[in-house]
Amino acid sequence: MTTPDASPFPDDLLKFQEQLYRAHVDHRAFLAGLPWSVEPMKGWAGGEGYSHRGDVPDSPGWSQEEQETVDRMWKEIRELSIAVVDHPHWATVSREEVVAARMDLKKRARLLISASAEAA
């Protein structure tokens, strides 16, 4: 007998989805701390008609280390995405239920992450 809270997903699939969610969060956070342009580029004043955000400062571009970190993060995101999408579990789900099941997997992973963050 299963409990109402029991996951209908295999443990490894749920783990892959959790890792994918965390990888996306880490990637967005890392990008937020980088200069706005990968390559060095001159900024502009908001009044020049280029930006609705106001003045945009010059960008020094990303360092080689920053570029390598972003590339590594994207590689991890791609690999985890493939692990989730190609997991054998999806062959057991009817076509009509795949989208709902996929959304349920994402929701369960976010709840597990939230619960572990609250416990820490």
LUMFI-680303 format. One record per atom (N, C-alpha, C): atom name; residue in one letter; residue number from 1; x, y, z. Coordinates in nm, 4 decimals. Each point is the difference from the previous one (the first is absolute). Example, Ala and Ser with C-alpha at 12.3 -4.5 7.8 and 13.67 -1.06 7.14 Angstrom:
2
+------+------+-----+----------+----------+----------+
| atom | rest |  nr |        x |        y |        z |
+------+------+-----+----------+----------+----------+
|    N |    A |   1 |   1.3190 |  -0.5690 |   0.7800 |
|   CA |    A |   1 |  -0.0890 |   0.1190 |   0.0000 |
|    C |    A |   1 |   0.0900 |   0.1200 |   0.0000 |
|    N |    S |   2 |  -0.0350 |   0.1050 |  -0.0720 |
|   CA |    S |   2 |   0.0820 |   0.1190 |   0.0060 |
|    C |    S |   2 |  -0.0770 |   0.1090 |   0.0730 |
+------+------+-----+----------+----------+----------+
# end
This chain:
120
+------+------+-----+----------+----------+----------+
| atom | rest |  nr |        x |        y |        z |
+------+------+-----+----------+----------+----------+
|    N |    M |   1 |   0.0844 |  -0.1186 |   0.0000 |
|   CA |    M |   1 |  -0.0844 |   0.1186 |   0.0000 |
|    C |    M |   1 |   0.0887 |   0.1247 |   0.0000 |
|    N |    T |   2 |  -0.0340 |   0.0944 |  -0.0828 |
|   CA |    T |   2 |   0.0791 |   0.1228 |  -0.0058 |
|    C |    T |   2 |  -0.0716 |   0.1111 |   0.0750 |
|    N |    T |   3 |   0.0779 |   0.0915 |   0.0500 |
|   CA |    T |   3 |  -0.0566 |   0.1146 |   0.0702 |
|    C |    T |   3 |  -0.0326 |   0.1080 |  -0.1022 |
|    N |    P |   4 |  -0.0877 |   0.0940 |   0.0357 |
|   CA |    P |   4 |  -0.0322 |   0.1064 |  -0.0951 |
|    C |    P |   4 |   0.1218 |   0.0835 |  -0.0385 |
|    N |    D |   5 |   0.1000 |   0.0085 |   0.0877 |
|   CA |    D |   5 |   0.1191 |   0.0791 |  -0.0287 |
|    C |    D |   5 |   0.1054 |  -0.0764 |  -0.0784 |
|    N |    A |   6 |  -0.0245 |  -0.1300 |  -0.0224 |
|   CA |    A |   6 |   0.0988 |  -0.0800 |  -0.0722 |
|    C |    A |   6 |   0.0131 |   0.0519 |  -0.1424 |
|    N |    S |   7 |   0.1223 |   0.0073 |  -0.0466 |
|   CA |    S |   7 |   0.0254 |   0.0511 |  -0.1336 |
|    C |    S |   7 |  -0.0257 |  -0.1083 |  -0.1034 |
|    N |    P |   8 |  -0.0700 |   0.0350 |  -0.1078 |
|   CA |    P |   8 |  -0.0196 |  -0.0966 |  -0.1077 |
|    C |    P |   8 |   0.1222 |  -0.0088 |  -0.0920 |
|    N |    F |   9 |   0.1049 |   0.0728 |   0.0361 |
|   CA |    F |   9 |   0.1198 |   0.0053 |  -0.0837 |
|    C |    F |   9 |   0.1139 |  -0.0795 |   0.0619 |
|    N |    P |  10 |   0.0826 |  -0.0618 |  -0.0837 |
|   CA |    P |  10 |   0.1183 |  -0.0686 |   0.0522 |
|    C |    P |  10 |   0.0922 |   0.1006 |   0.0708 |
|    N |    D |  11 |   0.0698 |  -0.0481 |   0.1011 |
|   CA |    D |  11 |   0.0877 |   0.0876 |   0.0779 |
|    C |    D |  11 |   0.1050 |   0.0693 |  -0.0862 |
|    N |    D |  12 |   0.0577 |  -0.0735 |  -0.0963 |
|   CA |    D |  12 |   0.1050 |   0.0619 |  -0.0813 |
|    C |    D |  12 |  -0.0558 |   0.1102 |  -0.0895 |
|    N |    L |  13 |  -0.1223 |  -0.0174 |  -0.0505 |
|   CA |    L |  13 |  -0.0613 |   0.1041 |  -0.0827 |
|    C |    L |  13 |  -0.0277 |   0.1245 |   0.0833 |
|    N |    L |  14 |  -0.0506 |  -0.0195 |   0.1191 |
|   CA |    L |  14 |  -0.0261 |   0.1138 |   0.0885 |
|    C |    L |  14 |   0.1304 |   0.0711 |   0.0360 |
|    N |    K |  15 |   0.1052 |  -0.0786 |   0.0215 |
|   CA |    K |  15 |   0.1313 |   0.0589 |   0.0311 |
|    C |    K |  15 |   0.0537 |   0.0804 |  -0.1188 |
|    N |    F |  16 |  -0.0138 |  -0.0542 |  -0.1216 |
|   CA |    F |  16 |   0.0436 |   0.0733 |  -0.1192 |
|    C |    F |  16 |  -0.0754 |   0.1318 |  -0.0123 |
|    N |    Q |  17 |  -0.1325 |  -0.0016 |   0.0252 |
|   CA |    Q |  17 |  -0.0790 |   0.1219 |  -0.0119 |
|    C |    Q |  17 |   0.0413 |   0.1013 |   0.1058 |
|    N |    E |  18 |   0.0273 |  -0.0463 |   0.1227 |
|   CA |    E |  18 |   0.0477 |   0.0911 |   0.1056 |
|    C |    E |  18 |   0.1324 |   0.0636 |  -0.0409 |
|    N |    Q |  19 |   0.0918 |  -0.0823 |  -0.0502 |
|   CA |    Q |  19 |   0.1306 |   0.0510 |  -0.0423 |
|    C |    Q |  19 |  -0.0149 |   0.0993 |  -0.1143 |
|    N |    L |  20 |  -0.0918 |  -0.0280 |  -0.0922 |
|   CA |    L |  20 |  -0.0237 |   0.0908 |  -0.1127 |
|    C |    L |  20 |  -0.0535 |   0.1340 |   0.0497 |
|    N |    Y |  21 |  -0.0936 |  -0.0039 |   0.0920 |
|   CA |    Y |  21 |  -0.0551 |   0.1227 |   0.0558 |
|    C |    Y |  21 |   0.1101 |   0.0820 |   0.0683 |
|    N |    R |  22 |   0.0810 |  -0.0663 |   0.0816 |
|   CA |    R |  22 |   0.1094 |   0.0692 |   0.0692 |
|    C |    R |  22 |   0.1026 |   0.0556 |  -0.0990 |
|    N |    A |  23 |   0.0282 |  -0.0763 |  -0.1058 |
|   CA |    A |  23 |   0.0962 |   0.0457 |  -0.1009 |
|    C |    A |  23 |  -0.0503 |   0.1266 |  -0.0690 |
|    N |    H |  24 |  -0.1304 |   0.0058 |  -0.0301 |
|   CA |    H |  24 |  -0.0570 |   0.1210 |  -0.0603 |
|    C |    H |  24 |   0.0096 |   0.1193 |   0.0958 |
|    N |    V |  25 |  -0.0308 |  -0.0229 |   0.1269 |
|   CA |    V |  25 |   0.0081 |   0.1074 |   0.0995 |
|    C |    V |  25 |   0.1433 |   0.0510 |   0.0110 |
|    N |    D |  26 |   0.0954 |  -0.0914 |   0.0101 |
|   CA |    D |  26 |   0.1413 |   0.0393 |   0.0101 |
|    C |    D |  26 |   0.0455 |   0.0758 |  -0.1251 |
|    N |    H |  27 |  -0.0430 |  -0.0459 |  -0.1157 |
|   CA |    H |  27 |   0.0373 |   0.0634 |  -0.1262 |
|    C |    H |  27 |  -0.0531 |   0.1426 |  -0.0070 |
|    N |    R |  28 |  -0.1278 |   0.0192 |   0.0326 |
|   CA |    R |  28 |  -0.0577 |   0.1345 |  -0.0022 |
|    C |    R |  28 |   0.0715 |   0.0923 |   0.0993 |
|    N |    A |  29 |   0.0303 |  -0.0529 |   0.1181 |
|   CA |    A |  29 |   0.0683 |   0.0810 |   0.1008 |
|    C |    A |  29 |   0.1401 |   0.0392 |  -0.0477 |
|    N |    F |  30 |   0.0703 |  -0.0932 |  -0.0624 |
|   CA |    F |  30 |   0.1341 |   0.0300 |  -0.0500 |
|    C |    F |  30 |  -0.0065 |   0.1053 |  -0.1104 |
|    N |    L |  31 |  -0.0936 |  -0.0159 |  -0.0943 |
|   CA |    L |  31 |  -0.0130 |   0.0966 |  -0.1089 |
|    C |    L |  31 |  -0.0349 |   0.1389 |   0.0515 |
|    N |    A |  32 |  -0.0780 |   0.0066 |   0.1051 |
|   CA |    A |  32 |  -0.0403 |   0.1301 |   0.0552 |
|    C |    A |  32 |   0.1194 |   0.0798 |   0.0506 |
|    N |    G |  33 |   0.1074 |  -0.0677 |   0.0365 |
|   CA |    G |  33 |   0.1181 |   0.0688 |   0.0498 |
|    C |    G |  33 |   0.1020 |   0.0344 |  -0.1069 |
|    N |    L |  34 |  -0.0264 |  -0.0372 |  -0.1238 |
|   CA |    L |  34 |   0.0939 |   0.0254 |  -0.1093 |
|    C |    L |  34 |  -0.0305 |   0.1321 |  -0.0696 |
|    N |    P |  35 |   0.0992 |   0.0548 |  -0.0704 |
|   CA |    P |  35 |  -0.0262 |   0.1182 |  -0.0821 |
|    C |    P |  35 |  -0.1083 |  -0.0313 |  -0.1040 |
|    N |    W |  36 |  -0.0694 |   0.1016 |  -0.0476 |
|   CA |    W |  36 |  -0.1131 |  -0.0198 |  -0.0899 |
|    C |    W |  36 |   0.0391 |  -0.0528 |  -0.1371 |
|    N |    S |  37 |   0.1255 |   0.0170 |  -0.0399 |
|   CA |    S |  37 |   0.0450 |  -0.0467 |  -0.1311 |
|    C |    S |  37 |   0.1141 |  -0.0996 |   0.0153 |
|    N |    V |  38 |  -0.0042 |  -0.1058 |  -0.0786 |
|   CA |    V |  38 |   0.1073 |  -0.0997 |   0.0027 |
|    C |    V |  38 |   0.1309 |   0.0634 |  -0.0474 |
|    N |    E |  39 |  -0.0088 |   0.0745 |  -0.1072 |
|   CA |    E |  39 |   0.1170 |   0.0687 |  -0.0553 |
|    C |    E |  39 |   0.0052 |   0.1424 |   0.0560 |
|    N |    P |  40 |   0.1193 |   0.0588 |   0.0104 |
|   CA |    P |  40 |   0.0071 |   0.1399 |   0.0433 |
|    C |    P |  40 |  -0.0820 |   0.0868 |  -0.0958 |
|    N |    M |  41 |  -0.0809 |   0.0881 |   0.0585 |
|   CA |    M |  41 |  -0.0869 |   0.0841 |  -0.0823 |
|    C |    M |  41 |  -0.0252 |   0.1322 |   0.0703 |
|    N |    K |  42 |  -0.0036 |   0.1052 |  -0.0803 |
|   CA |    K |  42 |  -0.0266 |   0.1337 |   0.0529 |
|    C |    K |  42 |  -0.1473 |   0.0110 |   0.0396 |
|    N |    G |  43 |  -0.0245 |   0.0645 |   0.1116 |
|   CA |    G |  43 |  -0.1361 |   0.0234 |   0.0458 |
|    C |    G |  43 |  -0.0626 |   0.1181 |  -0.0709 |
|    N |    W |  44 |  -0.1169 |   0.0439 |   0.0466 |
|   CA |    W |  44 |  -0.0680 |   0.1138 |  -0.0591 |
|    C |    W |  44 |  -0.0896 |   0.0670 |   0.1027 |
|    N |    A |  45 |  -0.0358 |   0.1210 |  -0.0316 |
|   CA |    A |  45 |  -0.0886 |   0.0768 |   0.0873 |
|    C |    A |  45 |  -0.1444 |  -0.0321 |  -0.0346 |
|    N |    G |  46 |  -0.0848 |   0.0002 |   0.1011 |
|   CA |    G |  46 |  -0.1401 |  -0.0327 |  -0.0210 |
|    C |    G |  46 |  -0.0689 |   0.0919 |  -0.0986 |
|    N |    G |  47 |   0.0422 |   0.1249 |  -0.0079 |
|   CA |    G |  47 |  -0.0613 |   0.0958 |  -0.0902 |
|    C |    G |  47 |   0.0356 |  -0.0198 |  -0.1458 |
|    N |    E |  48 |   0.0897 |  -0.0924 |  -0.0299 |
|   CA |    E |  48 |   0.0414 |  -0.0219 |  -0.1386 |
|    C |    E |  48 |  -0.0987 |  -0.0887 |  -0.0753 |
|    N |    G |  49 |  -0.1083 |  -0.0382 |   0.0664 |
|   CA |    G |  49 |  -0.1027 |  -0.0783 |  -0.0670 |
|    C |    G |  49 |   0.0290 |  -0.1486 |  -0.0088 |
|    N |    Y |  50 |   0.1033 |  -0.0461 |   0.0679 |
|   CA |    Y |  50 |   0.0340 |  -0.1410 |  -0.0081 |
|    C |    Y |  50 |  -0.0603 |  -0.0850 |   0.1110 |
|    N |    S |  51 |  -0.0338 |   0.0631 |   0.1097 |
|   CA |    S |  51 |  -0.0401 |  -0.0813 |   0.1140 |
|    C |    S |  51 |  -0.1126 |   0.0646 |   0.0778 |
|    N |    H |  52 |  -0.0934 |  -0.0795 |   0.0412 |
|   CA |    H |  52 |  -0.1062 |   0.0470 |   0.0878 |
|    C |    H |  52 |   0.0434 |  -0.0087 |   0.1461 |
|    N |    R |  53 |   0.1186 |  -0.0570 |   0.0246 |
|   CA |    R |  53 |   0.0501 |  -0.0169 |   0.1372 |
|    C |    R |  53 |   0.0812 |   0.1188 |   0.0489 |
|    N |    G |  54 |   0.0238 |   0.0938 |  -0.0829 |
|   CA |    G |  54 |   0.0861 |   0.1103 |   0.0397 |
|    C |    G |  54 |   0.1407 |  -0.0221 |  -0.0504 |
|    N |    D |  55 |   0.0954 |   0.0590 |   0.0696 |
|   CA |    D |  55 |   0.1398 |  -0.0126 |  -0.0412 |
|    C |    D |  55 |   0.0484 |  -0.1441 |   0.0136 |
|    N |    V |  56 |   0.0786 |  -0.0416 |  -0.0968 |
|   CA |    V |  56 |   0.0612 |  -0.1325 |   0.0020 |
|    C |    V |  56 |   0.1508 |   0.0212 |   0.0021 |
|    N |    P |  57 |   0.0679 |  -0.0486 |   0.1038 |
|   CA |    P |  57 |   0.1437 |   0.0231 |   0.0108 |
|    C |    P |  57 |   0.0785 |  -0.0850 |  -0.1003 |
|    N |    D |  58 |   0.1249 |   0.0396 |  -0.0202 |
|   CA |    D |  58 |   0.0878 |  -0.0827 |  -0.0830 |
|    C |    D |  58 |   0.0088 |  -0.1394 |   0.0604 |
|    N |    S |  59 |   0.0131 |  -0.0992 |  -0.0863 |
|   CA |    S |  59 |   0.0174 |  -0.1374 |   0.0468 |
|    C |    S |  59 |   0.1433 |  -0.0432 |  -0.0272 |
|    N |    P |  60 |   0.0690 |  -0.0480 |   0.1026 |
|   CA |    P |  60 |   0.1363 |  -0.0487 |  -0.0221 |
|    C |    P |  60 |   0.0013 |  -0.1367 |  -0.0683 |
|    N |    G |  61 |  -0.1177 |  -0.0616 |  -0.0149 |
|   CA |    G |  61 |  -0.0071 |  -0.1350 |  -0.0561 |
|    C |    G |  61 |   0.0262 |  -0.1030 |   0.1082 |
|    N |    W |  62 |  -0.0111 |  -0.1246 |  -0.0399 |
|   CA |    W |  62 |   0.0213 |  -0.1088 |   0.0955 |
|    C |    W |  62 |   0.1443 |  -0.0476 |  -0.0083 |
|    N |    S |  63 |   0.0527 |  -0.0417 |   0.1127 |
|   CA |    S |  63 |   0.1338 |  -0.0591 |   0.0011 |
|    C |    S |  63 |  -0.0078 |  -0.1415 |  -0.0590 |
|    N |    Q |  64 |   0.1153 |  -0.0541 |  -0.0315 |
|   CA |    Q |  64 |   0.0056 |  -0.1365 |  -0.0522 |
|    C |    Q |  64 |  -0.0588 |  -0.0979 |   0.1026 |
|    N |    E |  65 |   0.0307 |   0.0219 |   0.1267 |
|   CA |    E |  65 |  -0.0518 |  -0.0858 |   0.1066 |
|    C |    E |  65 |  -0.1526 |   0.0088 |   0.0088 |
|    N |    E |  66 |  -0.0537 |   0.1207 |  -0.0138 |
|   CA |    E |  66 |  -0.1458 |   0.0174 |   0.0040 |
|    C |    E |  66 |  -0.0659 |  -0.0696 |  -0.1189 |
|    N |    Q |  67 |   0.0607 |   0.0125 |  -0.1169 |
|   CA |    Q |  67 |  -0.0540 |  -0.0673 |  -0.1187 |
|    C |    Q |  67 |   0.0027 |  -0.1517 |   0.0171 |
|    N |    E |  68 |   0.1096 |  -0.0504 |   0.0546 |
|   CA |    E |  68 |   0.0105 |  -0.1447 |   0.0222 |
|    C |    E |  68 |  -0.1014 |  -0.0479 |   0.1035 |
|    N |    T |  69 |  -0.0237 |   0.0811 |   0.1021 |
|   CA |    T |  69 |  -0.0986 |  -0.0357 |   0.1021 |
|    C |    T |  69 |  -0.1394 |  -0.0046 |  -0.0596 |
|    N |    V |  70 |  -0.0359 |   0.0990 |  -0.0809 |
|   CA |    V |  70 |  -0.1315 |   0.0010 |  -0.0649 |
|    C |    V |  70 |  -0.0136 |  -0.1206 |  -0.0926 |
|    N |    D |  71 |   0.1035 |  -0.0303 |  -0.0761 |
|   CA |    D |  71 |  -0.0030 |  -0.1162 |  -0.0892 |
|    C |    D |  71 |  -0.0190 |  -0.1296 |   0.0792 |
|    N |    R |  72 |   0.0702 |  -0.0118 |   0.1117 |
|   CA |    R |  72 |  -0.0119 |  -0.1192 |   0.0843 |
|    C |    R |  72 |  -0.1413 |  -0.0118 |   0.0568 |
|    N |    M |  73 |  -0.0546 |   0.1138 |   0.0427 |
|   CA |    M |  73 |  -0.1356 |  -0.0003 |   0.0559 |
|    C |    M |  73 |  -0.1025 |  -0.0400 |  -0.1060 |
|    N |    W |  74 |   0.0150 |   0.0535 |  -0.1213 |
|   CA |    W |  74 |  -0.0916 |  -0.0369 |  -0.1077 |
|    C |    W |  74 |   0.0118 |  -0.1487 |  -0.0322 |
|    N |    K |  75 |   0.1208 |  -0.0516 |   0.0009 |
|   CA |    K |  75 |   0.0194 |  -0.1427 |  -0.0276 |
|    C |    K |  75 |  -0.0725 |  -0.0843 |   0.1049 |
|    N |    E |  76 |   0.0123 |   0.0389 |   0.1260 |
|   CA |    E |  76 |  -0.0685 |  -0.0728 |   0.1066 |
|    C |    E |  76 |  -0.1518 |   0.0073 |  -0.0181 |
|    N |    I |  77 |  -0.0513 |   0.1169 |  -0.0345 |
|   CA |    I |  77 |  -0.1440 |   0.0159 |  -0.0225 |
|    C |    I |  77 |  -0.0463 |  -0.0886 |  -0.1153 |
|    N |    R |  78 |   0.0762 |  -0.0024 |  -0.1087 |
|   CA |    R |  78 |  -0.0370 |  -0.0859 |  -0.1141 |
|    C |    R |  78 |  -0.0002 |  -0.1468 |   0.0386 |
|    N |    E |  79 |   0.1039 |  -0.0438 |   0.0713 |
|   CA |    E |  79 |   0.0092 |  -0.1412 |   0.0388 |
|    C |    E |  79 |  -0.1142 |  -0.0399 |   0.0942 |
|    N |    L |  80 |  -0.0323 |   0.0862 |   0.0956 |
|   CA |    L |  80 |  -0.1101 |  -0.0290 |   0.0918 |
|    C |    L |  80 |  -0.1340 |   0.0032 |  -0.0728 |
|    N |    S |  81 |  -0.0160 |   0.0919 |  -0.0938 |
|   CA |    S |  81 |  -0.1234 |   0.0055 |  -0.0789 |
|    C |    S |  81 |  -0.0190 |  -0.1295 |  -0.0780 |
|    N |    I |  82 |   0.1060 |  -0.0478 |  -0.0593 |
|   CA |    I |  82 |  -0.0058 |  -0.1253 |  -0.0751 |
|    C |    I |  82 |  -0.0326 |  -0.1162 |   0.0936 |
|    N |    A |  83 |   0.0611 |  -0.0014 |   0.1179 |
|   CA |    A |  83 |  -0.0260 |  -0.1080 |   0.0961 |
|    C |    A |  83 |  -0.1473 |  -0.0022 |   0.0412 |
|    N |    V |  84 |  -0.0592 |   0.1177 |   0.0143 |
|   CA |    V |  84 |  -0.1423 |   0.0068 |   0.0382 |
|    C |    V |  84 |  -0.0882 |  -0.0413 |  -0.1175 |
|    N |    V |  85 |   0.0218 |   0.0592 |  -0.1153 |
|   CA |    V |  85 |  -0.0866 |  -0.0236 |  -0.1153 |
|    C |    V |  85 |   0.0104 |  -0.1431 |  -0.0527 |
|    N |    D |  86 |   0.1191 |  -0.0562 |   0.0012 |
|   CA |    D |  86 |   0.0208 |  -0.1349 |  -0.0540 |
|    C |    D |  86 |  -0.0142 |  -0.1110 |   0.1036 |
|    N |    H |  87 |  -0.0434 |   0.0327 |   0.1201 |
|   CA |    H |  87 |  -0.0122 |  -0.1013 |   0.1050 |
|    C |    H |  87 |  -0.1019 |  -0.1059 |  -0.0422 |
|    N |    P |  88 |   0.0297 |  -0.1274 |   0.0260 |
|   CA |    P |  88 |  -0.0916 |  -0.1089 |  -0.0382 |
|    C |    P |  88 |  -0.1402 |   0.0110 |   0.0618 |
|    N |    H |  89 |  -0.0123 |   0.0730 |   0.1082 |
|   CA |    H |  89 |  -0.1320 |   0.0148 |   0.0641 |
|    C |    H |  89 |  -0.1042 |   0.0553 |  -0.0964 |
|    N |    W |  90 |   0.0403 |   0.0905 |  -0.0883 |
|   CA |    W |  90 |  -0.0976 |   0.0656 |  -0.0878 |
|    C |    W |  90 |  -0.0651 |  -0.0975 |  -0.0964 |
|    N |    A |  91 |   0.0648 |  -0.1131 |  -0.0269 |
|   CA |    A |  91 |  -0.0607 |  -0.1021 |  -0.0870 |
|    C |    A |  91 |  -0.1189 |  -0.0677 |   0.0680 |
|    N |    T |  92 |  -0.0094 |   0.0135 |   0.1319 |
|   CA |    T |  92 |  -0.1097 |  -0.0622 |   0.0741 |
|    C |    T |  92 |  -0.1188 |   0.0943 |   0.0181 |
|    N |    V |  93 |   0.0140 |   0.1227 |  -0.0449 |
|   CA |    V |  93 |  -0.1054 |   0.1007 |   0.0153 |
|    C |    V |  93 |  -0.0711 |   0.0163 |  -0.1339 |
|    N |    S |  94 |  -0.1334 |  -0.0013 |   0.0021 |
|   CA |    S |  94 |  -0.0747 |   0.0152 |  -0.1248 |
|    C |    S |  94 |   0.0239 |   0.1387 |  -0.0589 |
|    N |    R |  95 |  -0.0101 |   0.0074 |  -0.1306 |
|   CA |    R |  95 |   0.0244 |   0.1279 |  -0.0697 |
|    C |    R |  95 |  -0.0890 |   0.1103 |   0.0541 |
|    N |    E |  96 |  -0.1227 |  -0.0345 |   0.0332 |
|   CA |    E |  96 |  -0.0955 |   0.0993 |   0.0484 |
|    C |    E |  96 |   0.0390 |   0.0552 |   0.1372 |
|    N |    E |  97 |   0.0798 |  -0.0729 |   0.0737 |
|   CA |    E |  97 |   0.0350 |   0.0389 |   0.1365 |
|    C |    E |  97 |   0.1422 |   0.0532 |   0.0156 |
|    N |    V |  98 |   0.0770 |  -0.0008 |  -0.1065 |
|   CA |    V |  98 |   0.1414 |   0.0379 |   0.0099 |
|    C |    V |  98 |   0.0179 |   0.1439 |   0.0474 |
|    N |    V |  99 |  -0.0737 |   0.0931 |  -0.0552 |
|   CA |    V |  99 |   0.0185 |   0.1410 |   0.0375 |
|    C |    V |  99 |  -0.0348 |   0.0199 |   0.1473 |
|    N |    A | 100 |  -0.1120 |  -0.0549 |   0.0436 |
|   CA |    A | 100 |  -0.0401 |   0.0134 |   0.1406 |
|    C |    A | 100 |   0.1019 |  -0.0676 |   0.0920 |
|    N |    A | 101 |   0.0505 |  -0.1156 |  -0.0402 |
|   CA |    A | 101 |   0.0992 |  -0.0704 |   0.0813 |
|    C |    A | 101 |   0.1298 |   0.0795 |   0.0068 |
|    N |    R | 102 |   0.0395 |   0.0598 |  -0.1112 |
|   CA |    R | 102 |   0.1225 |   0.0796 |  -0.0030 |
|    C |    R | 102 |  -0.0126 |   0.1211 |   0.0927 |
|    N |    M | 103 |  -0.1151 |   0.0648 |  -0.0021 |
|   CA |    M | 103 |  -0.0222 |   0.1138 |   0.0880 |
|    C |    M | 103 |  -0.0021 |  -0.0443 |   0.1464 |
|    N |    D | 104 |  -0.0560 |  -0.1172 |   0.0259 |
|   CA |    D | 104 |  -0.0011 |  -0.0527 |   0.1367 |
|    C |    D | 104 |   0.1424 |  -0.0288 |   0.0476 |
|    N |    L | 105 |   0.0833 |  -0.0536 |  -0.0889 |
|   CA |    L | 105 |   0.1396 |  -0.0259 |   0.0352 |
|    C |    L | 105 |   0.0705 |   0.1303 |   0.0378 |
|    N |    K | 106 |  -0.0193 |   0.1046 |  -0.0789 |
|   CA |    K | 106 |   0.0622 |   0.1293 |   0.0300 |
|    C |    K | 106 |  -0.0486 |   0.0535 |   0.1346 |
|    N |    K | 107 |  -0.1291 |  -0.0107 |   0.0245 |
|   CA |    K | 107 |  -0.0575 |   0.0489 |   0.1254 |
|    C |    K | 107 |   0.0572 |  -0.0763 |   0.1194 |
|    N |    R | 108 |   0.0071 |  -0.1314 |  -0.0112 |
|   CA |    R | 108 |   0.0536 |  -0.0812 |   0.1102 |
|    C |    R | 108 |   0.1468 |   0.0326 |   0.0272 |
|    N |    A | 109 |   0.0773 |   0.0218 |  -0.1052 |
|   CA |    A | 109 |   0.1415 |   0.0333 |   0.0177 |
|    C |    A | 109 |   0.0149 |   0.1336 |   0.0708 |
|    N |    R | 110 |  -0.0801 |   0.0987 |  -0.0404 |
|   CA |    R | 110 |   0.0065 |   0.1315 |   0.0660 |
|    C |    R | 110 |  -0.0407 |  -0.0097 |   0.1465 |
|    N |    L | 111 |  -0.1018 |  -0.0808 |   0.0298 |
|   CA |    L | 111 |  -0.0434 |  -0.0168 |   0.1386 |
|    C |    L | 111 |   0.1089 |  -0.0664 |   0.0844 |
|    N |    L | 112 |   0.0673 |  -0.0996 |  -0.0569 |
|   CA |    L | 112 |   0.1084 |  -0.0662 |   0.0725 |
|    C |    L | 112 |   0.1147 |   0.0963 |   0.0275 |
|    N |    I | 113 |   0.0308 |   0.0833 |  -0.0984 |
|   CA |    I | 113 |   0.1077 |   0.0987 |   0.0182 |
|    C |    I | 113 |  -0.0397 |   0.1003 |   0.1069 |
|    N |    S | 114 |  -0.1242 |   0.0465 |  -0.0043 |
|   CA |    S | 114 |  -0.0485 |   0.0949 |   0.1000 |
|    C |    S | 114 |   0.0046 |  -0.0613 |   0.1400 |
|    N |    A | 115 |  -0.0422 |  -0.1253 |   0.0109 |
|   CA |    A | 115 |   0.0007 |  -0.0678 |   0.1292 |
|    C |    A | 115 |   0.1414 |  -0.0177 |   0.0532 |
|    N |    S | 116 |   0.0942 |  -0.0324 |  -0.0872 |
|   CA |    S | 116 |   0.1380 |  -0.0184 |   0.0457 |
|    C |    S | 116 |   0.0622 |   0.1338 |   0.0385 |
|    N |    A | 117 |  -0.0393 |   0.1079 |  -0.0684 |
|   CA |    A | 117 |   0.0505 |   0.1330 |   0.0344 |
|    C |    A | 117 |  -0.0544 |   0.0452 |   0.1351 |
|    N |    E | 118 |  -0.1250 |  -0.0303 |   0.0282 |
|   CA |    E | 118 |  -0.0591 |   0.0378 |   0.1282 |
|    C |    E | 118 |   0.0612 |  -0.0798 |   0.1154 |
|    N |    A | 119 |   0.0365 |  -0.1245 |  -0.0280 |
|   CA |    A | 119 |   0.0585 |  -0.0854 |   0.1037 |
|    C |    A | 119 |   0.1438 |   0.0413 |   0.0327 |
|    N |    A | 120 |   0.0648 |   0.0653 |  -0.0946 |
|   CA |    A | 120 |   0.1411 |   0.0385 |   0.0203 |
|    C |    A | 120 |   0.0152 |   0.1217 |   0.0867 |
+------+------+-----+----------+----------+----------+
# end
